[in-house]
Amino acid sequence: MTAELKALGVYARHGSKVVLEDVTMEARPGAVTVVLGPNGAGKTTLLRVLAGLHVPAQGRVFIGNRDVYKLPRMERARLIAYVPAVLESPGLGQTVEEFVAASRYPLHPGPRLGPQPGDLEEAQRQLRRVEAEKLAQQSLGKLSSGEKQRTLLAHALARDADVLLVDEPTSFLDLRGRLLVYKLLHEEARRGRVVVAATHDMMLAGLYADQVVLLSQGRIVAQGPPKDILHPRLLERVFQVKVEMTRLGDKHIPVPVDIT
Ligand SMILES: Nc1ncnc2c1ncn2[C@@H]1O[C@H](COP(=O)(O)OP(=O)(O)OP(=O)(O)O)[C@@H](O)[C@H]1O
C-alpha cells in the first residue's frame, strides 16, 4: 500500500526569488489531488519539489515517513513518476516506444542494457491506454504537441510508480484526450497510487478533483474537497475573473464568465 505524500513547511527559490512560501500539504493514495492556481502561482515548482527534483530552501517532503530528499536516486525514481508540462528531452532520435520503455530502467538493477524482457510490451500497453499506439514507431522529435503529451503520460505510467505527479497534463489535448487523461488518472488513483495534477483550469478541477490545493503567489490559499474550496469568492480573488457555478450531477463546477 502506498503511503501519503506530504510537504511540510516548504520554501523554494529560483535564484534569489522565493516562489513557494510555507507550503504544507498532503496528497493521499486513492485520490486525485489537483494543485490549482493561475500562471506563475508556483504549481510547477511545487510538483518538482514533491518529485525530489527541486531542493527546497526550507522544509521537507515525505512519502509516509521517508524523506524524499534522502532516498537514493534510483529508489526515488522507482517511487515517483513525474510528467513535465512539455517534453524537453534530448533523446529526440528515439522512437516513441523506446522512450516509453526507457522509463522502466529504474525498475531493473544494474547497468543500463536497453529494454529488458517485458519493457516494450509494457510501453505498448501504456501507449494503448493513452490512445497513441499508432505512434509507437515514430520518432519522438516528429510528434505534434498533443502526441508528445500523450507520450509523456505513457512514459510515466510505464514506470508503475507509487506516486504520479503530472504538470498540466491536458494543455495540448483535444476534448476526448482531456477526458481520457483524467479518467486514467482516476484509474491510477483507484489502484492505490498518489496522484497529483497541476492545472490553472478551475473547470477541470471541479470536474475531476477529489482534493484541491489552491495556490496563489507561492502560498496555499485553501485545501480540501472541491465542494469546500471551489467557491466563487475565493476563485475570483485568486484568478481575478468573475465565476459562476453550474451543476453537473452531484458536482459543482466553477465557470469563469468574465474578467474582473
Ligand atoms: N527557472 C526559473 N528561473 C527564475 N524564475 C523562475 C524559473 N522558473 C519559474 N520561475 C518563477 O517562479 C514562479 C513560479 O513559477 P512556476 O513555473 O512554478 O509557476 P506555475 O504556477 O507552474 O506557472 P504556469 O501556470 O504559468 O506554468 C514564477 O514567478 C516564475 O517566473
The ligand as an ORCA input file, in Angstrom:
! r2SCAN-3c Opt
* xyz 0 1
  N      13.996     28.840    -13.987
  C      13.473     29.883    -13.370
  N      14.207     30.948    -13.024
  C      13.687     32.013    -12.383
  N      12.390     32.102    -12.024
  C      11.609     31.072    -12.324
  C      12.096     29.912    -13.013
  N      11.055     29.045    -13.165
  C       9.987     29.641    -12.624
  N      10.310     30.854    -12.116
  C       9.403     31.790    -11.436
  O       8.803     31.097    -10.355
  C       7.432     31.446    -10.221
  C       6.596     30.177    -10.217
  O       6.765     29.524    -11.468
  P       6.057     28.141    -11.766
  O       6.527     27.711    -13.107
  O       6.284     27.235    -10.616
  O       4.533     28.591    -11.801
  P       3.264     27.861    -12.419
  O       2.154     28.044    -11.441
  O       3.600     26.475    -12.815
  O       3.002     28.746    -13.695
  P       2.298     28.409    -15.130
  O       0.843     28.130    -14.870
  O       2.496     29.683    -15.880
  O       3.027     27.253    -15.728
  C       7.111     32.388    -11.363
  O       7.097     33.693    -10.863
  C       8.253     32.212    -12.332
  O       8.546     33.404    -13.004
*
